Amino acid sequence: MVGQRIRYYRKVKGLTQEELAQGICSVSYLSKIEKGDAKSSDEVINLLCDRLGISPNEANNDEILEMLDEWNMMMVNKRFDEAGEFQKTVQEKMQGVSDPNILLRYELFNCRCIMVCYDNFDEAFLLLQKINGLIPKDNLFDLQFYYNQFLGMCFSTKYQPQNALKHYKLAEEYHQKSNLRDIEAAVIYFQLAITYNELSKVSIVNFYAYKAITIFDKEYNYSRSADCQIILAIANRRVRNYEQAIYHLDQALKYAKTFKDDNTEGIIYHNLGNIAATKNEHSKAIKYLLKSVELRQHQSPDNVMNTLWLLSKEYFYINNLEESIKWIEKGIQHVENSINPSFFHHFSILNYQIHDNKSGLEEFLRKEAIPFFENQDQFEHISTYSELLADLYFDQSLYKKASLYYRLANNARKNIF
C-alpha cells in the first residue's frame, strides 16, 4: 500500500510527520494515510511522494518475493555457499524496488546472509539497529519474527544468553501469529534449545530440541537434525545420563559420516571426549579430543577453544604436565582475541593448578572466576569451581568457608535440572 511506503521512506529519511505534511496536508490526515485509514486524493499522494523522492506507482513484486523466499530457504537449510553466491543476484533484482515491506524483508535476509555466510555478526548487528523502528509493531508478524530471531543470533555470539533468550522467545510468539513455514519454527526451537543449554536448563533444552527434531526429520533436513541430536547429548551428559547422551551422538555421527561433514563430526568427537572425561576415562577422552582437533583444524580458534581446554585438563589429570602446558599455551595464544571471555578463566584456573599455586588459585576463584560465571548464569561452571574452592578451604580446615561454597555448588547444580 502506498501509505506504508510513505511511512517507511519518511522514517528512512528521518522526517517527522509534521515535516513531511508541512504545506501539503494536516498531520492527522497524513497519519491516516500512513495507516491506510484515509481515502487520499491523488494530488496529496503525488505531493507527498515527490517530497520523499519516490514514485506513487507500485509494481507487481511477486517474482521478487519468491526470489527472497528462495534465498532465505537456502540459509535455513544451511546451503550457505549457495546463498552467498545468490546474494549478488538478489542485489541486482532489488534495484528500483520501492515497496517498504519487500525492502525490509531484503534487509533482514541480508543480515542473515552476513551472519551465516560471512560470519560478520558485528555488521549484522549494526544493520539490525538501523532497521529497528521501521517495522510496524501491529502487523507484519513475519518481519518481526525475523528481526527478533536475527537479533537473538547476534546476542548469542556476544555470549549474552539472557538477551538472546528474550529475542528468541519474542520470535517464537511472532511465528505463532504469522503464516510462516514449520521449518522456520524448528530453527527457533533449536536456537532456544541452544540458549537454554548455555544456561544449563536441561529439561527445557530437551523440550525445544525434541520439538525441533520432529519438524527437521519430517522435512528430511538431516543436517539440522544432527545439530539437535548433539544438543540432546550435551543435556543428557549434564545430568549424567551417559548412555542416552552417547545414543544421540551416535545418531548424529551417522549423518556426519554419510555426508562427510568434518565439522559436525569434530563436534561429535569433542562431546564424546567430554563424556569420557566426566566418567574419568582420561585416555579415551584424550583420543576423542585429539580426533576432534584433527577434524576441525581449519576452523577458527574460537570454535576449537573448548576442545583445547578439555585436552589440557585431561593431560593434567593423568599427570602429563608437559602435554597439558602445551595445550594451555595453544589456547592462551587465542584467549585475548576470543569473543568468549570464559576461556580466560578456564585456562587461568588450570594454570594455577598445574603450578600448584593454591593461594593464587583460591584468590582467583573467589574474586574473579566464580563471580564471572555467576554473572553469566553458567551454573555448570559455578558448581564445578565453587566445589573446587570449597575443597581448598576444607583442606585448610576452614570449614565455615568450605561450607559456604559447597552450598553454592549444590544450589548451582539444582539450577541445571
C-alpha positions as CSV (number, residue, x, y, z in Angstrom):
1,M,0.0,0.0,0.0
2,V,1.2,3.5,-0.8
3,G,0.6,4.6,2.8
4,Q,3.0,2.1,4.1
5,R,5.6,3.2,1.6
6,I,5.2,6.8,2.6
7,R,5.6,5.9,6.3
8,Y,8.7,3.8,5.5
9,Y,10.5,6.4,3.4
10,R,9.6,9.2,5.8
11,K,11.3,7.2,8.6
12,V,14.3,6.3,6.4
13,K,14.8,10.0,5.6
14,G,14.4,10.9,9.3
15,L,11.4,13.2,8.8
16,T,8.6,13.7,11.3
17,Q,5.0,13.7,10.2
18,E,4.9,17.4,10.8
19,E,7.9,18.0,8.5
20,L,6.5,15.8,5.7
21,A,3.0,17.2,5.9
22,Q,4.0,20.8,6.0
23,G,2.3,22.7,3.2
24,I,0.6,19.6,1.8
25,C,-1.9,18.3,4.3
26,S,-2.6,18.1,8.1
27,V,-0.6,15.9,10.3
28,S,-3.7,13.9,11.3
29,Y,-4.6,13.4,7.6
30,L,-1.0,12.1,6.9
31,S,-1.3,9.8,9.9
32,K,-4.5,8.3,8.4
33,I,-2.8,7.9,5.0
34,E,0.1,6.0,6.6
35,K,-2.3,3.7,8.4
36,G,-4.4,3.1,5.3
37,D,-7.4,4.7,7.0
38,A,-7.9,7.6,4.6
39,K,-9.3,7.9,1.1
40,S,-6.5,10.2,0.0
41,S,-6.5,12.3,-3.2
42,D,-4.1,11.6,-6.0
43,E,-2.8,15.1,-5.7
44,V,-1.9,14.8,-2.0
45,I,-0.2,11.4,-2.6
46,N,1.8,12.8,-5.5
47,L,3.0,15.7,-3.4
48,L,4.0,13.5,-0.5
49,C,5.8,11.1,-2.8
50,D,7.5,13.9,-4.6
51,R,8.8,15.3,-1.3
52,L,10.1,11.9,-0.4
53,G,11.6,11.4,-3.9
54,I,9.7,8.2,-4.6
55,S,7.1,7.1,-7.2
56,P,3.5,6.8,-6.2
57,N,3.1,3.8,-8.5
58,E,3.6,0.3,-7.2
59,A,4.9,-2.6,-9.2
60,N,4.0,-6.3,-9.1
61,N,6.6,-7.7,-6.8
62,D,5.5,-11.4,-6.6
63,E,8.6,-12.5,-8.5
64,I,10.9,-10.7,-6.2
65,L,9.2,-12.1,-3.1
66,E,9.6,-15.6,-4.4
67,M,13.3,-14.9,-5.0
68,L,13.8,-13.6,-1.5
69,D,12.0,-16.6,-0.1
70,E,14.2,-19.0,-2.1
71,W,17.3,-17.1,-0.8
72,N,16.1,-17.4,2.8
73,M,15.4,-21.1,2.5
74,M,19.0,-21.7,1.3
75,M,20.2,-20.3,4.6
76,V,17.5,-22.1,6.7
77,N,18.7,-25.3,5.0
78,K,22.4,-24.5,5.7
79,R,23.3,-24.1,2.0
80,F,25.5,-21.2,2.9
81,D,27.9,-21.2,0.0
82,E,25.0,-21.2,-2.4
83,A,23.2,-18.4,-0.5
84,G,26.4,-16.3,-0.6
85,E,26.6,-16.6,-4.3
86,F,22.9,-16.0,-4.8
87,Q,23.2,-12.7,-2.8
88,K,24.6,-11.0,-5.9
89,T,21.6,-11.9,-8.0
90,V,19.3,-10.7,-5.3
91,Q,21.1,-7.4,-5.0
92,E,20.7,-6.8,-8.8
93,K,17.0,-7.7,-8.7
94,M,16.4,-5.3,-5.8
95,Q,17.4,-2.3,-7.9
96,G,14.4,0.0,-8.3
97,V,12.2,-1.8,-5.7
98,S,10.4,0.7,-3.5
99,D,7.9,-1.4,-1.6
100,P,8.9,-1.0,2.1
101,N,7.8,-4.5,3.1
102,I,10.0,-6.0,0.4
103,L,12.9,-3.7,1.2
104,L,12.7,-4.6,4.9
105,R,12.5,-8.3,4.0
106,Y,15.6,-8.0,1.9
107,E,17.5,-6.1,4.6
108,L,16.6,-8.7,7.1
109,F,17.6,-11.6,4.9
110,N,20.8,-9.7,4.0
111,C,21.6,-9.6,7.8
112,R,21.1,-13.3,8.0
113,C,23.4,-13.8,5.0
114,I,26.1,-11.6,6.5
115,M,25.9,-13.7,9.7
116,V,25.8,-17.2,8.4
117,C,27.6,-16.9,5.1
118,Y,30.3,-14.3,6.1
119,D,30.4,-14.8,9.9
120,N,30.2,-11.0,10.4
121,F,27.8,-10.6,13.3
122,D,29.0,-7.1,14.2
123,E,28.0,-5.7,10.8
124,A,24.7,-7.5,11.0
125,F,24.0,-6.1,14.5
126,L,24.6,-2.6,13.2
127,L,22.2,-3.2,10.3
128,L,19.5,-4.5,12.6
129,Q,19.8,-1.4,14.8
130,K,19.1,0.7,11.7
131,I,16.1,-1.5,10.8
132,N,14.7,-1.1,14.4
133,G,11.7,1.2,14.3
134,L,11.0,0.7,10.6
135,I,8.9,-2.4,11.1
136,P,5.3,-1.7,12.2
137,K,4.5,-3.3,15.6
138,D,0.8,-4.1,15.0
139,N,1.2,-6.2,11.8
140,L,3.9,-7.8,9.6
141,F,4.5,-10.5,12.1
142,D,6.8,-12.4,9.8
143,L,9.2,-9.4,9.7
144,Q,9.0,-9.1,13.5
145,F,9.8,-12.8,13.7
146,Y,13.0,-12.4,11.5
147,Y,14.1,-9.2,13.3
148,N,14.0,-10.8,16.7
149,Q,15.4,-14.1,15.5
150,F,18.4,-12.4,14.0
151,L,18.9,-10.1,16.9
152,G,18.9,-13.2,19.2
153,M,21.6,-14.7,17.0
154,C,23.8,-11.6,17.4
155,F,23.4,-11.7,21.2
156,S,24.3,-15.4,21.2
157,T,27.6,-14.7,19.5
158,K,28.3,-11.9,22.0
159,Y,27.8,-14.5,24.8
160,Q,24.7,-12.7,26.2
161,P,22.3,-15.7,26.6
162,Q,19.7,-13.8,28.5
163,N,19.4,-11.1,25.8
164,A,19.4,-13.8,23.2
165,L,16.7,-15.7,25.0
166,K,14.4,-12.6,25.2
167,H,14.5,-12.1,21.4
168,Y,14.2,-15.8,20.6
169,K,11.1,-16.0,22.8
170,L,9.6,-13.0,21.0
171,A,10.4,-14.6,17.7
172,E,8.6,-17.8,18.8
173,E,5.5,-15.6,19.7
174,Y,5.5,-13.8,16.3
175,H,5.8,-17.1,14.5
176,Q,2.6,-18.3,16.1
177,K,0.9,-15.1,14.7
178,S,2.3,-15.5,11.2
179,N,1.8,-17.9,8.3
180,L,5.5,-18.9,8.1
181,R,6.5,-22.5,7.4
182,D,7.0,-25.0,10.2
183,I,10.7,-25.3,9.4
184,E,11.2,-21.6,10.4
185,A,9.6,-22.6,13.8
186,A,12.0,-25.5,14.1
187,V,15.0,-23.3,13.7
188,I,13.8,-21.1,16.5
189,Y,13.1,-24.1,18.7
190,F,16.7,-25.2,18.0
191,Q,18.1,-21.8,18.9
192,L,16.0,-21.8,22.1
193,A,17.4,-25.2,22.9
194,I,21.0,-23.9,22.4
195,T,20.4,-20.9,24.6
196,Y,18.8,-22.9,27.4
197,N,21.7,-25.3,27.1
198,E,24.1,-22.4,27.8
199,L,22.0,-21.6,30.9
200,S,22.1,-25.3,31.9
201,K,18.3,-25.6,31.8
202,V,18.3,-29.3,30.9
203,S,14.6,-30.1,30.9
204,I,13.7,-27.0,28.7
205,V,16.6,-28.0,26.4
206,N,15.0,-31.4,25.8
207,F,11.6,-29.8,25.3
208,Y,12.7,-27.5,22.5
209,A,15.2,-29.9,20.9
210,Y,12.6,-32.6,20.5
211,K,10.1,-30.1,19.1
212,A,12.8,-29.0,16.5
213,I,13.9,-32.5,15.6
214,T,10.3,-33.6,14.9
215,I,10.0,-31.0,12.2
216,F,13.5,-31.4,10.8
217,D,13.1,-35.1,10.4
218,K,9.7,-34.6,8.7
219,E,11.5,-32.1,6.3
220,Y,14.4,-34.6,5.7
221,N,16.7,-31.9,7.0
222,Y,19.3,-34.3,8.4
223,S,22.0,-31.6,9.0
224,R,19.8,-29.7,11.4
225,S,18.5,-33.0,12.9
226,A,22.1,-33.9,13.7
227,D,22.6,-30.5,15.4
228,C,19.6,-31.3,17.6
229,Q,21.0,-34.7,18.5
230,I,24.2,-33.1,19.7
231,I,22.3,-30.6,21.9
232,L,20.3,-33.5,23.4
233,A,23.6,-35.3,24.1
234,I,25.0,-32.3,25.9
235,A,21.9,-32.0,28.0
236,N,21.9,-35.7,28.9
237,R,25.6,-35.5,29.8
238,R,24.9,-32.7,32.2
239,V,22.5,-34.9,34.2
240,R,24.9,-37.9,33.9
241,N,22.6,-39.8,31.6
242,Y,25.7,-41.0,29.7
243,E,24.1,-43.9,27.8
244,Q,21.4,-41.6,26.3
245,A,23.9,-39.0,25.5
246,I,26.1,-41.5,23.6
247,Y,22.9,-42.7,21.8
248,H,22.2,-39.1,20.5
249,L,25.8,-38.7,19.4
250,D,25.8,-41.9,17.5
251,Q,22.7,-40.8,15.7
252,A,24.4,-37.5,14.7
253,L,27.6,-39.4,13.7
254,K,25.6,-41.4,11.2
255,Y,24.7,-38.2,9.4
256,A,28.2,-36.7,9.7
257,K,29.9,-39.7,8.2
258,T,27.3,-40.2,5.4
259,F,27.6,-36.6,4.2
260,K,31.4,-36.3,5.1
261,D,30.7,-33.3,7.4
262,D,34.0,-32.9,9.1
263,N,33.0,-30.0,11.3
264,T,29.9,-31.8,12.7
265,E,32.0,-35.0,13.2
266,G,34.6,-33.0,15.0
267,I,31.9,-31.5,17.3
268,I,30.6,-35.0,18.0
269,Y,34.1,-36.3,18.9
270,H,34.5,-33.3,21.2
271,N,31.3,-34.3,23.1
272,L,32.3,-38.0,23.2
273,G,35.6,-36.8,24.7
274,N,33.7,-34.7,27.2
275,I,31.5,-37.7,28.3
276,A,34.6,-39.8,28.7
277,A,36.3,-37.1,30.7
278,T,33.2,-36.8,33.0
279,K,33.5,-40.6,33.6
280,N,37.2,-40.2,34.4
281,E,38.1,-42.3,31.4
282,H,41.0,-40.0,30.6
283,S,42.8,-42.0,27.9
284,K,39.6,-42.4,25.9
285,A,38.8,-38.7,26.4
286,I,42.2,-37.7,25.0
287,K,41.8,-40.0,22.0
288,Y,38.4,-38.5,21.1
289,L,39.5,-34.9,21.7
290,L,42.6,-35.2,19.5
291,K,40.4,-36.6,16.8
292,S,38.1,-33.6,17.2
293,V,41.1,-31.2,16.8
294,E,42.2,-33.0,13.7
295,L,38.8,-32.8,12.1
296,R,38.4,-29.1,12.8
297,Q,42.0,-28.0,12.2
298,H,40.8,-25.5,9.6
299,Q,38.2,-24.0,11.9
300,S,38.7,-20.6,13.6
301,P,40.5,-20.9,17.0
302,D,37.3,-19.8,18.8
303,N,35.5,-22.9,17.5
304,V,38.0,-25.3,19.0
305,M,38.9,-23.4,22.2
306,N,36.7,-25.7,24.3
307,T,38.5,-28.8,23.0
308,L,41.9,-27.3,23.7
309,W,40.8,-26.6,27.3
310,L,39.5,-30.1,27.8
311,L,42.6,-31.6,26.3
312,S,44.8,-29.6,28.7
313,K,42.7,-30.7,31.6
314,E,42.8,-34.4,30.7
315,Y,46.6,-34.4,30.4
316,F,46.8,-32.6,33.8
317,Y,44.6,-35.3,35.3
318,I,46.9,-38.1,34.1
319,N,49.9,-36.0,35.4
320,N,51.4,-35.4,31.9
321,L,52.2,-31.8,32.7
322,E,54.3,-31.2,29.6
323,E,51.4,-32.0,27.3
324,S,49.0,-30.1,29.5
325,I,51.1,-27.0,29.3
326,K,51.5,-27.4,25.5
327,W,47.7,-27.3,25.0
328,I,47.3,-24.5,27.5
329,E,49.8,-22.4,25.6
330,K,47.9,-23.2,22.3
331,G,44.7,-22.0,24.0
332,I,46.2,-18.9,25.6
333,Q,47.6,-17.8,22.2
334,H,44.0,-17.1,21.2
335,V,42.4,-16.1,24.5
336,E,43.0,-12.3,24.1
337,N,41.2,-12.4,20.7
338,S,38.5,-14.8,21.7
339,I,34.9,-13.5,21.7
340,N,34.2,-15.9,24.6
341,P,35.6,-14.5,27.8
342,S,35.0,-17.7,29.7
343,F,38.3,-19.3,28.4
344,F,40.5,-16.7,30.1
345,H,39.1,-18.0,33.4
346,H,39.3,-21.7,32.4
347,F,42.9,-21.6,31.3
348,S,43.9,-19.4,34.2
349,I,42.5,-21.8,36.8
350,L,44.2,-24.8,35.1
351,N,47.5,-22.8,35.1
352,Y,47.3,-22.2,38.9
353,Q,46.6,-26.0,39.4
354,I,49.5,-27.1,37.2
355,H,51.9,-24.9,39.1
356,D,50.4,-25.9,42.4
357,N,49.7,-22.3,43.3
358,K,46.9,-22.8,45.9
359,S,46.9,-19.3,47.3
360,G,46.7,-17.8,43.8
361,L,44.0,-20.3,42.8
362,E,42.0,-19.5,45.9
363,E,42.0,-15.8,45.3
364,F,41.3,-16.1,41.6
365,L,38.4,-18.4,42.1
366,R,36.9,-16.2,44.9
367,K,37.4,-12.8,43.3
368,E,37.4,-13.5,39.5
369,A,36.1,-16.8,38.2
370,I,33.1,-17.6,40.4
371,P,31.7,-14.0,40.2
372,F,32.2,-14.0,36.5
373,F,30.3,-17.3,35.9
374,E,27.5,-16.2,38.4
375,N,27.1,-13.1,36.3
376,Q,26.8,-15.2,33.2
377,D,24.3,-17.7,34.8
378,Q,26.6,-20.6,33.8
379,F,25.6,-22.9,36.5
380,E,27.7,-25.9,35.5
381,H,30.9,-23.8,35.9
382,I,29.6,-22.2,39.1
383,S,29.1,-25.6,40.5
384,T,32.5,-27.0,39.4
385,Y,34.6,-24.1,40.6
386,S,32.7,-23.5,43.8
387,E,33.3,-27.1,44.7
388,L,37.0,-26.7,43.8
389,L,37.2,-23.7,46.1
390,A,35.3,-25.5,48.9
391,D,37.8,-28.3,48.7
392,L,40.7,-25.9,49.0
393,Y,39.2,-24.4,52.2
394,F,38.3,-27.8,53.6
395,D,42.0,-29.0,53.2
396,Q,43.0,-25.9,55.2
397,S,40.4,-26.7,57.9
398,L,38.5,-23.6,57.1
399,Y,35.2,-25.4,57.4
400,K,32.9,-22.4,57.6
401,K,34.2,-21.1,54.2
402,A,34.1,-24.6,52.8
403,S,30.5,-25.0,53.8
404,L,29.6,-21.7,52.1
405,Y,31.0,-22.8,48.7
406,Y,29.7,-26.4,49.0
407,R,26.3,-24.8,49.4
408,L,26.8,-22.5,46.4
409,A,27.9,-25.5,44.3
410,N,24.9,-27.5,45.4
411,N,22.5,-24.7,44.6
412,A,24.0,-24.2,41.2
413,R,23.7,-27.9,40.5
414,K,19.9,-27.7,41.3
415,N,19.6,-25.0,38.6
416,I,21.0,-27.4,36.0
417,F,18.0,-29.7,36.4
